[in-house]
């Protein structure tokens, strides 16, 4: 409208006539004309009203940066507050402790949004984990394993064991607020175990069993695994006692040209992409009908793994999670 009004004035129309035509005051027409003469078309464009982003904030930019970094680098108990997880209330307490300024939770939420922070489920890490061992794994051990496998024209696989129980309920369902839905399941408790190994090429190898996981089962799995390859396998596992048993070491010594075992740092399961297979299994078990006995549970478990073996794009997708993407990075 401003541009049209100025165009009418340029064509020689009277300011009062233009004001009546656009139903504004003559003073407004005079202001538009003055702006156009001073700055041209750009001077007539609309501007966002209100305060600019970051203007008149209670906390300075330096103070905001300090609080944000404290939230990212520490837990509340590290800074003299209660708990290990940050909430808007806890962050408000931190701000008051540092700068003696009180914020409502919605006010804290606005700062968090501005800082690019979101409410997330945290990953868990064992207290016993050695950060130096993890660093060495990333910078030295894993690159050396990858280089050896490449030089030998071999293949690297990550393996792990998972146990599935009859009484665990996976997933979520809808229900009335305040009334927890009920899932019917058998009162008998039984379980099955599975050992799986995956590679970045989308391969998955699985063995489902009902007995306890021990050195004998591990040896059986290794024997089955090498039977699927015509080149050397570098298998990465955690430090379970069965993996390091005397009988397994003896078997490996007799098959050193076929397979070699490598161990993750202690208490560092998050470095193993096969942990995501276990989580996928627990989420994907059938929700409509629970297994009534161990045989049915084993069948459900095998059905899941057979489906994933036919879906290599999902297997390779396990390696793209942030904490295991190092496997793909050269």
C-alpha positions in Angstrom: 0.0 0.0 0.0 2.9 2.4 0.8 4.4 1.7 -2.6 1.1 2.3 -4.4 0.5 5.5 -2.5 4.0 6.8 -3.4 3.4 5.8 -7.0 0.2 7.9 -7.0 2.1 10.9 -5.7 4.8 10.4 -8.3 2.1 10.5 -11.0 1.1 13.9 -9.7 -1.9 13.2 -7.5 -2.7 15.4 -4.5 -1.6 14.1 -1.0 -5.2 14.6 0.3 -6.6 12.6 -2.6 -4.1 9.8 -2.1 -4.9 9.7 1.7 -8.6 9.4 0.9 -8.0 6.8 -1.7 -6.1 4.5 0.7 -8.1 5.5 3.8 -5.2 6.8 5.8 -4.3 10.2 7.2 -2.6 12.9 5.1 0.2 12.8 7.7 0.8 9.1 7.0 1.1 9.9 3.3 3.6 12.7 4.1 5.7 10.2 6.1 5.8 7.7 3.4 6.8 10.3 0.8 9.6 11.5 3.1 10.9 7.9 3.6 10.8 7.2 -0.1 12.7 10.3 -0.9 15.3 9.5 1.8 15.8 5.7 1.2 13.8 4.7 -1.8 11.8 1.5 -2.0 13.6 -0.3 0.9 12.6 2.5 3.3 9.0 1.6 2.8 9.2 -2.1 3.6 7.7 -3.4 6.8 10.0 -4.1 9.8 9.5 -6.6 12.5 7.9 -5.0 15.5 9.0 -5.3 19.1 12.3 -5.9 20.7 15.2 -7.5 18.8 16.3 -11.0 19.6 18.6 -10.8 22.7 17.6 -7.2 23.5 16.9 -6.2 27.1 17.6 -9.7 28.5 18.2 -10.2 32.2 21.3 -12.3 31.7 24.1 -10.9 29.5 25.5 -13.0 26.6 28.5 -13.9 28.7 26.4 -15.1 31.6 24.1 -17.1 29.3 27.2 -18.8 27.7 28.5 -19.7 31.2 25.2 -21.2 32.3 24.8 -23.2 29.0 28.3 -24.6 29.4 27.7 -25.6 33.0 24.6 -27.5 31.9 26.5 -29.3 29.2 29.6 -30.1 31.2 28.2 -30.9 34.6 25.4 -32.7 36.5 23.4 -30.7 39.1 25.2 -32.6 42.0 28.6 -31.5 40.5 27.5 -27.9 41.2 26.1 -28.3 44.6 22.5 -29.0 43.6 20.5 -32.2 44.0 20.1 -34.9 41.4 22.0 -35.9 38.3 19.5 -34.8 35.6 18.9 -31.2 34.6 15.3 -29.8 34.7 14.1 -26.3 34.0 13.7 -25.9 37.8 17.3 -27.1 38.5 18.7 -24.7 35.8 16.7 -21.9 37.4 18.3 -22.7 40.8 21.7 -22.7 39.1 21.0 -19.2 37.7 19.9 -18.0 41.1 23.0 -19.4 42.7 25.3 -17.8 40.2 23.6 -14.4 39.6 20.9 -14.1 42.3 18.2 -13.8 39.7 14.9 -15.7 39.9 13.3 -17.2 36.7 10.1 -19.0 36.2 10.3 -22.4 34.5 8.8 -21.0 31.3 11.4 -18.3 31.4 14.2 -20.8 31.7 12.6 -22.8 28.9 12.9 -19.7 26.6 16.6 -19.4 27.3 17.1 -23.2 26.7 15.4 -22.9 23.3 17.6 -20.0 22.4 20.7 -21.9 23.5 19.8 -24.8 21.2 19.2 -27.3 24.1 16.4 -29.9 24.1 15.0 -32.3 26.6 16.6 -35.7 25.9 16.9 -39.2 27.4 20.6 -39.4 28.5 22.9 -42.3 27.6 24.2 -44.3 30.5 28.0 -44.8 31.3 29.5 -47.0 33.9 31.3 -45.3 36.7 34.1 -47.8 36.4 34.8 -46.9 32.8 38.3 -45.6 32.2 38.3 -42.6 29.9 41.9 -43.1 28.9 41.1 -46.7 27.7 38.2 -45.3 25.6 40.5 -42.7 24.1 43.1 -45.3 23.3 40.4 -47.4 21.7 39.3 -44.6 19.4 42.8 -43.3 18.5 45.0 -46.4 18.4 43.3 -49.8 19.0 40.4 -49.6 16.6 42.3 -47.9 13.7 44.9 -50.7 14.1 42.3 -53.5 13.9 40.6 -51.8 10.9 44.0 -51.5 9.1 44.9 -55.1 9.7 41.6 -56.4 8.5 42.0 -54.3 5.3 45.5 -55.5 4.7 44.4 -59.2 5.2 41.3 -58.7 3.0 39.4 -59.7 6.1 36.1 -58.5 7.7 35.4 -56.9 11.0 32.3 -57.9 13.0 31.0 -56.7 16.3 29.2 -59.3 18.5 27.2 -59.4 21.7 24.8 -61.6 23.7 21.2 -60.7 24.5 18.8 -62.4 26.9 15.0 -62.2 26.4 12.6 -63.0 29.3 9.0 -64.0 29.1 7.9 -61.4 31.7 9.4 -58.3 30.1 7.0 -55.9 28.4 8.3 -53.9 25.5 7.0 -50.8 23.8 4.2 -48.5 24.8 0.4 -48.4 24.3 -2.4 -45.8 24.6 -4.7 -45.7 27.7 -6.8 -43.3 29.7 -5.0 -40.7 31.8 -4.4 -41.9 35.3 -5.2 -45.6 34.4 -2.2 -47.7 33.5 -3.1 -50.2 30.7 -2.7 -53.9 31.6 -0.9 -56.5 29.4 -1.7 -60.1 30.0 1.2 -62.5 30.1 2.1 -65.9 31.3 2.9 -66.3 35.0 5.7 -68.8 34.1 9.1 -67.3 33.8 11.5 -68.5 31.1 14.1 -67.0 28.8 16.1 -67.5 25.7 19.5 -66.1 24.7 20.9 -65.1 21.4 24.4 -64.3 20.2 24.7 -62.0 17.1 27.4 -60.5 15.1 27.1 -57.7 12.5 29.4 -56.0 10.0 29.3 -52.6 8.2 28.5 -54.6 5.0 25.1 -55.3 6.3 25.8 -58.9 7.3 24.3 -60.4 10.4 25.1 -63.8 11.9 22.9 -65.2 14.8 22.7 -68.2 17.1 19.6 -68.5 19.4 20.0 -70.9 22.4 18.2 -71.7 25.6 21.1 -72.8 27.8 23.2 -70.3 29.9 25.9 -68.5 28.0 29.3 -70.0 28.8 32.6 -70.9 27.1 31.0 -73.9 25.5 28.3 -71.9 23.8 30.8 -69.2 22.8 33.0 -71.9 21.1 30.0 -73.2 19.3 29.1 -69.7 18.0 32.7 -69.1 16.8 32.7 -72.4 14.9 29.5 -71.6 13.2 30.6 -68.1 12.4 33.9 -69.0 10.7 32.0 -71.5 8.6 30.2 -68.6 6.8 33.5 -66.9 5.6 36.2 -67.7 3.2 38.4 -64.9 4.6 39.6 -64.0 8.0 37.2 -62.5 10.6 38.2 -60.0 13.2 35.5 -60.3 15.9 35.1 -57.5 18.5 33.4 -58.4 21.8 33.2 -57.2 25.4 35.2 -58.7 28.2 32.7 -61.4 29.3 34.4 -64.2 31.1 33.2 -66.7 28.4 35.0 -64.7 25.7 38.3 -64.9 27.7 38.0 -68.5 28.9 40.8 -71.0 28.6 38.9 -73.3 26.2 38.0 -70.3 23.9 41.6 -69.2 23.8 42.7 -72.7 22.9 40.1 -72.9 20.1 41.2 -69.6 18.8 44.9 -70.7 18.8 43.9 -73.6 16.5 42.0 -71.2 14.1 44.1 -68.1 14.1 44.1 -68.0 10.3 40.3 -67.9 10.3 39.3 -65.7 13.2 40.8 -63.3 15.8 39.1 -61.9 18.9 39.5 -58.3 20.0 38.2 -56.8 23.3 36.5 -53.5 23.9 37.6 -51.4 26.8 36.1 -52.5 30.1 32.6 -51.1 30.9 32.2 -49.6 27.4 29.3 -51.4 25.9 28.2 -48.2 24.2 31.1 -48.6 21.8 29.6 -51.8 20.4 27.1 -51.3 17.5 25.6 -54.8 18.2 24.1 -53.3 21.5 21.7 -51.5 19.1 20.6 -54.9 17.7 19.7 -56.0 21.3 17.7 -52.8 21.8 15.9 -53.3 18.5 15.0 -56.9 19.4 13.5 -55.9 22.7 11.4 -53.2 21.0 10.3 -55.4 18.1 9.1 -58.5 19.8 5.4 -59.1 19.1 3.1 -57.0 21.3 -0.2 -58.6 20.5 0.5 -62.1 21.7 3.1 -63.0 24.4 5.0 -66.3 24.2 3.4 -69.0 26.4 6.5 -71.2 26.6 10.2 -71.1 25.9 9.8 -72.7 22.4 7.5 -69.9 21.3 9.8 -67.2 22.7 12.7 -68.8 20.8 10.6 -68.8 17.7 9.7 -65.2 18.0 13.4 -64.3 18.6 14.5 -66.3 15.5 11.8 -64.6 13.4 13.1 -61.2 14.4 16.7 -62.1 13.5 15.7 -63.8 10.2 13.8 -60.6 9.2 16.8 -58.4 10.0 19.1 -60.7 8.0 17.0 -59.9 5.0 17.2 -56.2 5.7 20.9 -55.2 5.3 20.0 -51.5 5.2 18.8 -51.7 8.8 21.9 -53.6 9.8 24.2 -50.9 8.4 21.9 -48.3 10.0 23.0 -49.6 13.4 26.5 -48.2 12.7 25.1 -44.7 12.1 24.2 -44.0 15.7 26.3 -41.1 17.1 28.2 -43.1 19.7 29.2 -45.9 17.3 29.6 -43.9 14.1 33.4 -43.9 14.7 33.3 -47.4 13.1 32.4 -45.8 9.7 34.8 -42.8 10.0 38.2 -43.2 8.4 
